[in-house]
C-alpha cells in the first residue's frame, strides 16, 4: 500500500472508498474486510481512512472532531461513520466533507 499524507489524497478516487467496514482488501462490497492499516487494504470508509492516515490516537480523535464540526446534517451529528454508510451517500459528498474539514 502506498503512503498517503492526507485523507483527501487517500479517498481521491471512488475505487478507494467503501461503506460498512473500515477497510476492504478488494472493492467488492461483501466481505474482504481488513484493518485500515493492513497492507492489503485497497479501499476505506471515511473513519477507516482517518485511522490509516493518522497513526496517532490523538491525531485520529482530532480529525474525527473536525469532521463532526463540518458535517452539514444534524441527523448524523457526531456520527461520521453512520453518515459515510448512508445508502444514498456519494463519493463526492465524502470528498466535499473531507475538504471542508481540511483532512
CORTADA-V712489 format. One record per pair of residues at least 24 apart in sequence whose C-alpha atoms are under 8 Angstrom apart, sorted by sequence separation. I is the first residue (numbers start at 1). J is the second residue. D is the distance in Angstrom with one decimal. If there is no record, write none. Layout:
BEGIN
I|J|D ; I|J|D
END
This chain:
BEGIN
21|45|6.6 ; 22|46|7.6 ; 18|43|5.9 ; 19|44|7.6 ; 20|45|7.4 ; 22|47|6.5 ; 23|48|6.0 ; 16|42|6.0 ; 17|43|5.0 ; 18|44|5.3 ; 19|45|5.4 ; 22|48|4.1 ; 23|49|8.0 ; 71|97|6.7 ; 16|43|3.9 ; 17|44|4.9 ; 18|45|4.8 ; 21|48|7.7 ; 22|49|7.5 ; 70|97|6.7 ; 15|43|6.6 ; 16|44|6.0 ; 17|45|5.6 ; 17|46|7.6 ; 67|97|7.0 ; 70|100|6.4 ; 67|98|7.1 ; 70|101|5.9 ; 69|101|7.8 ; 11|44|7.6 ; 47|80|7.2 ; 46|80|7.4 ; 47|81|6.1 ; 67|101|5.5 ; 46|81|6.8 ; 66|101|5.6 ; 45|81|7.7 ; 1|39|5.2 ; 11|49|7.4 ; 46|84|6.3 ; 1|40|6.8 ; 10|49|6.9 ; 45|84|6.9 ; 1|41|7.3 ; 45|85|8.0 ; 63|103|7.1 ; 1|42|7.6 ; 7|49|5.9 ; 7|50|6.2 ; 10|53|7.9 ; 7|53|6.3 ; 6|53|6.3 ; 5|53|6.4 ; 46|94|7.3 ; 4|53|6.3 ; 19|84|6.5 ; 20|85|5.8 ; 19|85|4.9 ; 17|91|7.1 ; 14|91|5.9 ; 12|95|7.2 ; 11|95|7.1 ; 8|95|6.6 ; 8|98|6.1 ; 7|98|7.1 ; 8|99|6.8 ; 8|103|6.0 ; 7|103|5.4 ; 6|103|5.8
END
